[in-house]
Amino acid sequence: MKLKIVSLQGLSSPFITNKNPINLIRRLVMMVLLILPGWFSFASDPAKPISLSHPFNGKDLTGWGSLETQNKKTIFEPFDGKQESKDGRFTGKKRILAINPWNEAKGPHWVNLWTAEEYPGDFSLSLEFRASVNADSGIFLRGKQLQCRDYLVAGPYKTLKKYKAQDWNKLEVIVKDNVARCTCNGEVLEEAFPLPPTGRLGIEADRGLMEYRKIHVKILK
């Protein structure tokens, strides 16, 4: 990314002293045309790195992976640069992280996707999800699962008034002192959800198509 550096030498004196309004407008237009290309190059740069605040980059599964057991040790296998996991259950592209229906020929039924990073301390998580009919997934908060589903059909939160079936819904989690308050479209799912002191975030693949987008984490302290 390169910004154009515009020299104003030779413009400042005429700009200040010239009383002809047409000349002033011409100089203003020239300055704007010189500065704008560099500004838009900076503002619209799509090559943003993965960070704790944006764990999903919208174009692939960088920053995510699977947890494998090898020689009695848990190993993190990253999916960096890949748009799809080996079993096809997880895809990341076009700003959507999708959990695809199970294909028996490709792998086990229940699998999880994990962040490379751990999240200790206080933080907030917000995301939008869209569930197909009776779809079942889950959000892991430091390894503890909060159900994320087609709630009115699959439960467990069947009394929600603001849930939008087969449409985008906003899930928000605020973690303070290892306790999470979880809401869906502003309605409380869990008022005091106890969590371990640290751990990864994760997403479960169970049944049906689940889609996630706008995943954002803010560290509170």
Residue frames as qw, qx, qy, qz and C-alpha x, y, z in Angstrom:
[[0.000, 0.889, 0.458, 0.000, 0.00, 0.00, 0.00],
 [0.447, 0.025, 0.028, 0.894, 1.46, 3.36, -1.02],
 [0.016, 0.866, 0.401, -0.299, 0.25, 6.83, -0.19],
 [0.474, 0.595, 0.151, 0.631, 0.95, 9.70, -2.52],
 [0.383, -0.567, -0.240, 0.688, 2.73, 12.59, -0.83],
 [0.297, 0.808, 0.357, 0.363, 1.52, 15.86, -2.22],
 [0.431, -0.166, -0.128, 0.878, 3.76, 18.89, -2.04],
 [0.055, 0.887, 0.456, -0.051, 1.96, 22.17, -1.47],
 [0.409, -0.450, 0.139, 0.781, 5.10, 24.23, -2.08],
 [0.091, 0.004, 0.465, 0.881, 4.27, 27.11, -4.35],
 [0.231, -0.533, -0.697, -0.420, 0.53, 26.78, -3.73],
 [0.366, -0.570, -0.585, 0.446, 0.28, 28.18, -0.22],
 [0.155, -0.336, -0.047, 0.928, 1.12, 31.78, -1.01],
 [0.204, -0.104, -0.498, -0.837, -1.18, 32.18, -4.04],
 [0.365, -0.452, -0.806, -0.114, -3.89, 30.27, -2.24],
 [0.309, -0.565, -0.500, 0.580, -3.82, 32.69, 0.64],
 [0.113, -0.436, 0.024, 0.892, -3.29, 35.95, -1.24],
 [0.037, -0.134, -0.663, -0.736, -5.19, 35.44, -4.50],
 [0.330, 0.259, 0.475, -0.774, -8.60, 37.07, -4.17],
 [0.502, 0.186, -0.504, -0.677, -9.97, 35.70, -7.46],
 [0.729, -0.117, 0.511, -0.440, -12.61, 33.13, -6.38],
 [0.887, 0.394, -0.145, -0.189, -12.26, 31.18, -9.66],
 [0.431, 0.576, -0.651, 0.245, -8.52, 30.69, -9.08],
 [0.370, -0.375, 0.687, -0.501, -9.17, 29.63, -5.50],
 [0.879, 0.103, 0.259, -0.387, -11.69, 26.99, -6.65],
 [0.763, 0.523, -0.379, -0.027, -9.26, 25.72, -9.30],
 [0.164, 0.541, -0.738, 0.368, -6.51, 25.27, -6.72],
 [0.604, -0.207, 0.572, -0.515, -8.86, 23.52, -4.30],
 [0.920, 0.275, 0.021, -0.279, -9.99, 21.09, -7.01],
 [0.587, 0.579, -0.549, 0.136, -6.36, 20.38, -7.96],
 [0.152, -0.468, 0.739, -0.460, -5.42, 19.67, -4.35],
 [0.780, -0.034, 0.418, -0.465, -8.39, 17.30, -3.90],
 [0.876, 0.418, -0.175, -0.162, -7.57, 15.41, -7.12],
 [0.388, 0.585, -0.662, 0.262, -3.97, 14.93, -6.00],
 [0.266, -0.367, 0.719, -0.528, -4.81, 13.76, -2.48],
 [0.814, -0.006, 0.166, -0.556, -7.86, 11.53, -3.06],
 [0.819, 0.287, -0.485, -0.113, -6.16, 8.61, -4.90],
 [0.316, 0.326, -0.763, 0.460, -3.77, 8.01, -2.04],
 [0.431, -0.190, 0.489, -0.734, -6.54, 8.34, 0.52],
 [0.872, 0.088, -0.035, -0.480, -8.79, 5.78, -1.16],
 [0.672, 0.340, -0.650, 0.099, -5.88, 3.40, -1.59],
 [0.042, 0.270, -0.745, 0.609, -5.36, 3.54, 2.16],
 [0.553, -0.064, 0.370, -0.744, -9.04, 3.32, 3.10],
 [0.878, 0.189, -0.037, -0.438, -10.00, 0.42, 0.84],
 [0.211, 0.509, -0.834, -0.001, -6.92, -1.80, 1.16],
 [0.884, -0.161, -0.198, -0.392, -8.39, -5.35, 1.30],
 [0.732, 0.196, -0.589, 0.279, -5.19, -7.03, 2.50],
 [0.413, -0.680, 0.300, -0.525, -5.90, -6.71, 6.20],
 [0.300, 0.258, -0.891, 0.223, -4.11, -9.17, 8.52],
 [0.651, -0.460, -0.590, -0.125, -5.93, -11.53, 10.86],
 [0.023, 0.415, -0.495, 0.763, -6.14, -10.09, 14.36],
 [0.049, -0.214, -0.866, 0.449, -7.79, -10.88, 17.65],
 [0.320, 0.366, 0.287, -0.825, -10.50, -8.37, 16.82],
 [0.704, 0.420, -0.183, -0.543, -11.32, -9.95, 13.44],
 [0.552, -0.298, 0.778, 0.040, -10.71, -13.71, 13.68],
 [0.643, 0.398, 0.631, 0.169, -12.34, -14.35, 10.28],
 [0.181, -0.378, 0.307, 0.854, -10.90, -12.47, 7.30],
 [0.562, 0.541, 0.215, -0.588, -13.90, -13.17, 5.05],
 [0.566, 0.599, -0.434, -0.363, -11.97, -14.88, 2.27],
 [0.688, 0.192, -0.699, 0.033, -10.50, -18.12, 3.70],
 [0.803, -0.524, -0.281, -0.052, -9.96, -20.12, 6.92],
 [0.464, 0.404, -0.424, 0.664, -6.74, -18.38, 7.95],
 [0.213, -0.416, 0.437, -0.768, -6.60, -18.12, 11.73],
 [0.831, -0.146, 0.215, -0.491, -8.72, -21.26, 12.17],
 [0.361, 0.375, -0.850, -0.082, -7.99, -24.98, 12.26],
 [0.860, -0.273, -0.347, -0.255, -8.66, -28.34, 13.87],
 [0.374, -0.626, 0.623, -0.285, -7.42, -29.91, 17.10],
 [0.850, 0.192, -0.476, -0.115, -5.86, -33.33, 16.56],
 [0.719, -0.585, 0.365, -0.092, -4.59, -35.86, 19.10],
 [0.745, 0.502, -0.419, 0.135, -1.10, -37.14, 18.30],
 [0.573, 0.147, -0.642, 0.488, 0.93, -39.25, 20.74],
 [0.413, -0.613, -0.609, 0.288, -1.48, -38.29, 23.52],
 [0.199, -0.371, -0.082, 0.903, -0.90, -34.61, 22.80],
 [0.358, 0.792, 0.470, -0.155, -3.37, -32.12, 21.36],
 [0.396, -0.136, 0.384, 0.823, -2.00, -30.52, 18.20],
 [0.348, 0.729, 0.223, -0.546, -3.49, -27.53, 16.40],
 [0.511, 0.166, 0.630, 0.560, -3.63, -28.05, 12.62],
 [0.128, 0.552, 0.055, -0.822, -4.05, -24.67, 10.89],
 [0.554, 0.560, 0.599, 0.139, -6.19, -24.14, 7.80],
 [0.073, -0.722, 0.110, 0.679, -4.33, -20.98, 6.78],
 [0.103, 0.405, -0.570, -0.708, -4.85, -20.04, 3.14],
 [0.009, 0.182, 0.954, 0.239, -7.50, -22.72, 2.60],
 [0.429, -0.123, -0.121, -0.887, -11.09, -21.98, 1.70],
 [0.860, -0.170, -0.220, -0.428, -12.30, -25.43, 2.71],
 [0.513, -0.484, 0.687, -0.176, -11.42, -28.08, 5.30],
 [0.023, 0.257, -0.925, -0.277, -10.46, -31.58, 4.10],
 [0.169, 0.311, 0.927, -0.127, -13.86, -33.05, 4.93],
 [0.021, -0.404, -0.523, -0.750, -15.74, -30.16, 3.33],
 [0.297, -0.664, -0.658, 0.196, -17.57, -29.30, 6.54],
 [0.202, -0.798, -0.139, 0.551, -16.12, -25.80, 6.85],
 [0.524, 0.481, 0.311, 0.630, -15.70, -23.22, 4.10],
 [0.211, -0.735, -0.168, 0.623, -14.59, -19.62, 4.33],
 [0.301, 0.127, 0.476, 0.816, -15.20, -17.31, 1.37],
 [0.095, -0.536, -0.452, -0.707, -17.27, -14.36, 0.18],
 [0.185, -0.418, 0.336, -0.824, -17.41, -13.02, 3.78],
 [0.828, -0.282, 0.003, -0.484, -19.24, -16.12, 5.06],
 [0.028, -0.346, 0.921, -0.174, -17.90, -18.90, 7.25],
 [0.779, -0.029, -0.235, -0.580, -20.18, -21.84, 6.42],
 [0.378, -0.214, 0.878, -0.202, -20.77, -25.13, 8.23],
 [0.529, 0.198, -0.560, -0.606, -21.91, -27.54, 5.55],
 [0.899, -0.148, 0.095, -0.402, -24.13, -30.62, 5.93],
 [0.532, -0.438, 0.723, 0.049, -22.40, -33.88, 6.83],
 [0.742, 0.431, -0.425, -0.287, -21.16, -36.14, 4.05],
 [0.890, -0.356, 0.275, -0.076, -20.62, -39.62, 5.49],
 [0.894, 0.342, 0.007, 0.290, -18.07, -40.47, 2.79],
 [0.362, 0.741, -0.227, 0.518, -15.78, -37.58, 3.79],
 [0.215, 0.319, -0.627, 0.677, -15.50, -37.83, 7.56],
 [0.181, -0.329, -0.824, 0.423, -17.11, -38.00, 11.00],
 [0.100, -0.765, -0.577, -0.268, -20.42, -36.38, 11.83],
 [0.343, -0.928, -0.128, 0.069, -19.40, -34.12, 14.72],
 [0.675, 0.143, -0.042, 0.722, -16.36, -31.96, 14.08],
 [0.222, -0.901, -0.210, 0.309, -15.25, -28.57, 15.37],
 [0.505, 0.626, -0.003, 0.595, -13.42, -25.57, 13.98],
 [0.568, -0.676, -0.222, 0.412, -11.13, -23.69, 16.38],
 [0.166, 0.968, -0.154, 0.111, -9.33, -20.35, 16.46],
 [0.711, 0.307, -0.399, 0.491, -5.56, -20.39, 16.56],
 [0.034, 0.465, -0.377, 0.800, -5.68, -17.79, 19.32],
 [0.380, -0.457, -0.754, 0.280, -6.85, -18.16, 22.90],
 [0.133, -0.659, -0.164, -0.722, -8.96, -15.52, 24.62],
 [0.448, -0.329, -0.634, 0.537, -8.16, -14.92, 28.29],
 [0.055, -0.178, -0.218, 0.958, -9.52, -12.02, 30.32],
 [0.371, 0.598, 0.503, -0.502, -12.67, -10.07, 29.55],
 [0.064, -0.122, 0.606, 0.784, -13.87, -9.78, 25.96],
 [0.601, 0.421, 0.336, -0.590, -16.96, -9.39, 23.82],
 [0.246, -0.003, 0.846, 0.473, -17.91, -11.48, 20.82],
 [0.536, 0.504, 0.250, -0.630, -20.47, -10.48, 18.22],
 [0.121, -0.111, 0.836, 0.523, -21.46, -12.30, 15.04],
 [0.663, 0.231, 0.008, -0.712, -24.38, -12.90, 12.74],
 [0.228, -0.093, 0.962, 0.117, -25.64, -16.40, 11.94],
 [0.657, 0.191, -0.186, -0.706, -28.19, -17.90, 9.58],
 [0.370, -0.128, 0.911, -0.127, -29.57, -21.41, 10.14],
 [0.418, -0.026, -0.696, -0.583, -31.33, -23.65, 7.68],
 [0.749, -0.350, -0.113, -0.552, -34.46, -25.44, 8.92],
 [0.919, -0.389, 0.010, -0.067, -33.65, -27.46, 12.07],
 [0.622, 0.531, -0.409, 0.405, -29.91, -26.83, 11.62],
 [0.741, -0.666, -0.041, 0.075, -27.71, -27.43, 14.65],
 [0.562, 0.514, -0.337, 0.553, -24.35, -25.86, 15.46],
 [0.615, -0.724, -0.234, 0.207, -22.72, -24.30, 18.49],
 [0.227, 0.833, -0.288, 0.415, -20.30, -21.58, 19.58],
 [0.809, -0.271, -0.357, 0.381, -17.48, -22.71, 21.84],
 [0.106, -0.905, 0.175, -0.374, -16.41, -20.12, 24.39],
 [0.128, -0.623, 0.728, -0.256, -13.06, -21.29, 25.76],
 [0.180, 0.127, -0.974, -0.043, -14.18, -24.83, 25.01],
 [0.231, 0.328, 0.778, -0.484, -17.63, -24.56, 26.57],
 [0.080, 0.278, 0.720, 0.631, -20.52, -24.78, 24.12],
 [0.334, 0.386, 0.313, -0.801, -23.33, -22.29, 23.68],
 [0.484, 0.388, 0.768, 0.157, -25.97, -23.79, 21.40],
 [0.195, 0.478, -0.211, -0.830, -26.41, -21.90, 18.13],
 [0.276, 0.224, 0.919, 0.170, -29.25, -23.39, 16.09],
 [0.270, -0.358, -0.486, -0.750, -32.51, -22.84, 14.27],
 [0.071, -0.125, 0.684, -0.715, -33.80, -22.04, 17.74],
 [0.612, 0.011, 0.159, -0.774, -37.55, -22.13, 17.27],
 [0.877, 0.143, -0.356, -0.289, -37.38, -25.65, 15.79],
 [0.729, 0.196, -0.587, 0.293, -34.22, -27.19, 17.29],
 [0.626, -0.764, -0.156, 0.015, -34.30, -25.39, 20.65],
 [0.307, -0.392, -0.796, 0.345, -33.30, -24.97, 23.35],
 [0.013, 0.328, 0.243, -0.913, -34.46, -21.32, 23.22],
 [0.110, 0.407, 0.811, 0.405, -37.87, -21.86, 21.63],
 [0.063, -0.810, -0.534, 0.235, -39.60, -18.84, 23.20],
 [0.304, -0.264, 0.168, 0.900, -37.51, -16.17, 21.47],
 [0.340, 0.766, 0.439, -0.324, -39.69, -13.40, 20.03],
 [0.186, 0.857, -0.238, -0.417, -37.12, -11.67, 17.82],
 [0.484, -0.237, 0.763, 0.355, -35.48, -14.70, 16.21],
 [0.555, 0.565, -0.185, -0.582, -35.77, -14.60, 12.41],
 [0.830, 0.019, 0.557, 0.037, -36.10, -18.07, 10.91],
 [0.736, 0.316, 0.407, 0.439, -33.77, -18.74, 7.96],
 [0.221, 0.914, 0.018, 0.341, -32.54, -15.17, 8.12],
 [0.481, 0.350, -0.452, 0.665, -29.58, -13.40, 9.71],
 [0.592, -0.764, -0.239, -0.095, -29.63, -13.07, 13.50],
 [0.219, 0.709, -0.450, 0.498, -27.15, -11.29, 15.74],
 [0.834, -0.411, -0.332, 0.161, -25.54, -13.18, 18.61],
 [0.101, 0.771, -0.355, 0.518, -23.61, -11.21, 21.25],
 [0.828, -0.346, -0.369, 0.243, -21.52, -12.49, 24.14],
 [0.003, -0.822, 0.326, -0.468, -19.93, -10.36, 26.86],
 [0.835, -0.161, -0.448, 0.276, -17.44, -12.13, 29.09],
 [0.094, -0.752, 0.336, -0.559, -16.54, -10.56, 32.45],
 [0.373, -0.473, 0.695, -0.392, -14.72, -12.34, 35.26],
 [0.019, 0.124, -0.983, -0.134, -15.11, -15.70, 33.46],
 [0.338, 0.471, 0.743, -0.336, -18.90, -15.35, 33.19],
 [0.071, 0.073, 0.571, 0.814, -20.64, -14.79, 29.85],
 [0.412, 0.500, 0.446, -0.617, -23.90, -12.99, 29.15],
 [0.205, 0.023, 0.790, 0.578, -25.28, -14.24, 25.82],
 [0.426, 0.529, 0.341, -0.650, -28.04, -12.67, 23.72],
 [0.339, 0.244, 0.742, 0.525, -29.70, -13.21, 20.34],
 [0.006, 0.586, 0.420, 0.693, -31.10, -10.07, 18.73],
 [0.166, -0.479, 0.266, -0.820, -31.06, -8.53, 22.20],
 [0.830, -0.374, -0.092, -0.404, -32.99, -11.36, 23.91],
 [0.295, -0.610, 0.708, -0.199, -31.15, -13.19, 26.68],
 [0.805, 0.143, -0.561, -0.132, -30.05, -16.76, 25.99],
 [0.756, -0.267, -0.457, 0.386, -27.83, -17.15, 29.05],
 [0.214, -0.950, -0.010, -0.226, -27.58, -14.54, 31.80],
 [0.328, -0.755, 0.562, -0.083, -24.58, -16.05, 33.61],
 [0.953, 0.261, -0.157, -0.003, -22.75, -18.71, 31.59],
 [0.551, -0.722, 0.387, 0.160, -19.63, -19.81, 33.56],
 [0.751, 0.610, -0.240, 0.081, -16.42, -20.23, 31.56],
 [0.838, -0.198, -0.059, 0.504, -12.85, -21.43, 32.14],
 [0.263, -0.794, 0.042, 0.546, -10.23, -18.66, 32.58],
 [0.117, 0.605, -0.509, -0.602, -8.85, -19.05, 29.03],
 [0.605, 0.173, 0.770, 0.106, -9.27, -21.05, 25.85],
 [0.105, -0.005, 0.603, 0.791, -10.04, -20.90, 22.16],
 [0.578, 0.336, 0.174, -0.723, -13.21, -19.92, 20.37],
 [0.172, -0.060, 0.932, 0.312, -14.79, -22.61, 18.22],
 [0.626, 0.195, -0.096, -0.749, -17.70, -23.55, 15.99],
 [0.508, -0.033, 0.855, -0.097, -19.40, -26.95, 15.93],
 [0.454, 0.179, -0.581, -0.651, -20.57, -28.80, 12.82],
 [0.448, 0.064, 0.818, -0.354, -23.56, -31.04, 13.55],
 [0.395, 0.432, 0.788, 0.189, -26.49, -31.00, 11.10],
 [0.277, 0.876, 0.395, -0.016, -27.80, -28.79, 8.35],
 [0.485, 0.483, 0.047, 0.728, -26.31, -25.66, 6.82],
 [0.362, -0.834, -0.233, 0.345, -25.15, -22.93, 9.21],
 [0.503, 0.581, 0.051, 0.638, -23.61, -19.67, 8.09],
 [0.458, -0.722, -0.203, 0.478, -21.66, -17.12, 10.11],
 [0.449, 0.600, 0.109, 0.653, -20.46, -13.64, 9.21],
 [0.095, -0.797, 0.106, -0.586, -19.26, -10.36, 10.76],
 [0.822, -0.393, -0.333, 0.242, -17.36, -12.18, 13.51],
 [0.169, 0.738, -0.239, 0.608, -15.83, -9.57, 15.77],
 [0.723, -0.437, -0.421, 0.331, -14.00, -9.83, 19.09],
 [0.034, 0.823, -0.166, 0.542, -13.18, -6.89, 21.33],
 [0.612, -0.090, -0.591, 0.518, -10.73, -7.28, 24.21],
 [0.332, -0.855, -0.259, -0.303, -12.16, -5.49, 27.25],
 [0.345, -0.863, 0.355, -0.106, -9.12, -5.70, 29.49]]
